[in-house]
Amino acid sequence: MSADTGTTAQQQTIGRARTLLLAVLCGAAVANIYYAQPLLHTIGAAFGVGDGTAGLLVTASQVGYAAALALLVPLGDLLERRRLVTVLLAACAVVLALAAAAPGFGLLAAAIALVGVTSAVAQIAVPLAASLAGNHERGQVVGTVMSGLLIGILGARTVAGFVAEFGGWRWVFGAAAGLMVLLAVVVRLGLPVVPPTETATYPRLLRTVLGLVRREPELRRRMALGAVGMGCFTILWTSIDFLLSGPPYGFGPAVVGLFGLAGLAGALMAPLAGKLADRGHQRLVVTLGLVALAASWSLLGLGGVSVVALIVGVVVLDLAQQALQISHQSVIYALAPEARSRITTAYMVSAFLGGTLASAAVAVIYPAGGWLGVCLLGGVVALVGLGVWFLPRT
């Protein structure tokens, strides 16, 4: 029996407490792969490596995350989800502790890649929330949970910056390990058992992901747009540390981390975008979001000399990305309700491959072209997204 049944889809409701728990879980889990971003300059100096090499830590976390999206997240349809979430949170605590104790850069990169793998538990929690919610509230619930995810991504920068400023970068990963242990306990006590929706073998389960991609043209379109949005998001947050740490700004980790607060405005967009999705306005949200995403890079380009333009550009980009993400997920979760974890896998693998390619491109382009070079890259990626959106439907 599907987790969407039990009463009826309309009568079913997830409840505020469980929605908030899943939002916190998503935020705390996904934050793990972003703690390093405002610390790249500091970590590089500690291990004697350059900014370009330090930037590969972001690539390592994204590669690990993308691999888990492809291989672990589909298990959300095959296994009991509360137990799966609890096990992954405990494993995440272990590898975060390893990152905190890493004696060299290579071992740190390996540990951070494993942090990326286990932190994909956030993407098991999102379809879990969609399954527990009723049809009448699903968009808003997903929007709230995704608000938690965005707060985690951007709040991670602020938290990491302050902790590193006053206690050193290793304390960031140590504290995160403790938080994962606490969440594992709370999830075990606070969430219901959620039966699997699939009985296939694991290899067949993975093959059905490809079947969904082949069968659903709208899923393919949203996958491409997800890659564009995550690419722009990653270009900004991978490179902004280098801009703010060097001339003309020269900020320390704590101040660099504060810039994550500017992006938190995007979290305010999530519930609104979710409500618009519930009311059938996804196309308007995507069109406006892609236009804003492209426009944000003009403001960010001026941010090399103007901190005001930089902050406004950050706010616009993150508002656009959050609105786009909610609209995409609202649409794809309606395509195959019995396969929401696999739908998530297809969409998020595409999105994070886009982010991985973007972070690798930043590692090459920033040393050669500086801040304007990465802003040009971001603008081109955003324009590609507009082109994809306006291609004829098939």
C-alpha positions, 0 to 999 in steps of 0.5 A: 500500500502506498504511503499516500493512502490510509485515509484518503489523499485529501484527508491525509495531513502530515502535521506541522511538527513533522513538517518542521522536523523534516525541514530541520533534517534537510537543512542540517544534512545538506549543510554538511556539504557546504560548510567548507565553502566559506573556509576554502581559503582558510583550509588551503592555507592550513594545508599549504594548497592554492585556492584552485586546489582548495576549491576542489573540496566543493567538487569532492562533496558534490561528486559524493552527493551526486553518486548517492543521489543515483545509488542511495536515494532510490532505496527510499521506494524500496526500504522503510524510510524512517530506518533508512534515514536514521542509518544514514544520519548515523553514518554521516556523523562518523564521516564528519568526525573523520573530516574533523580529524583529517591530518592531510588535504587528501584525507580531508577531501576523501572524508568530505566526499563521503560526507556528500554521500551520506548527506544525500539523506536530505533528498530522501526526506523531501519525497518522504514529506511529499508522501506524508502530505495530502494532495491539498497541501503537498506543494506547500509542505515541499516548499516548507521542507525546501526552505529548511534545505535552503536555510541549511545551505546558506546558514552553513556558511554563516555558522562555519565562518563564525565557528572557524573564526573563533575555534578553527575549521576542524570544530565546524565538522566536529559540531556537525557530527554531534548534530547528526547524532541528535537528529538520528535519535529525534527522527527515530522517535518523531517520525512514523514507519513509512512502508516501501512502495516498491518490491523490485530488486535493487538492480531493477529499481535502478533501471526503472529510474532510466525508464521514468526519464525515457517515459516522461518528457517533462521530467527531462525538461525539469532535469535540464533546468535543475542542472542550470539552477544548481550550476548558477547557485554553485558558481556563485557560492564556490567563488564568492569566498575567493572574492571576499577573502582577497582584494579589495575586500579582504574579509575574514571567515566570519564576515565571509560567512555572513554573506550567506544571510543575504541568500536566506531571503530565498527561503521566504520564497519557498512557501509562496512558490509552493502555494502557487504550485498548488494553484497551478501557476508553475509556468509563471513561476519558472518563467519569472525565475529564469529571467531573474536568474539571468539578471542576477549575474549583471548585478553580481558582476558589479559586485567586484567593486560594490558590496551593495550590488553584490548583496542584491545580486545574491538575494535575487539569484537565491530567490530565483533558484528557490522558486525554480526548485519548488516549481520543478519538484511540485511538477515532477512529484505529480508524474509518478506518485508511487516512485517519488524517490526515483523521481527525486534521483533523476532530477537531483542527479541532473541538478548536482551534476550541473553543480559539480561541473560548475564547481570544477569550471570555477576552479579553472576559470577563477584563477584565470579570469577572476570574478568577472570570468565566473560571472560571465560563466554564470550568465551564459548558464542562465541563458541556456536555461531560458533557451531550454524552457522556451523550446517547443514541448514534445 
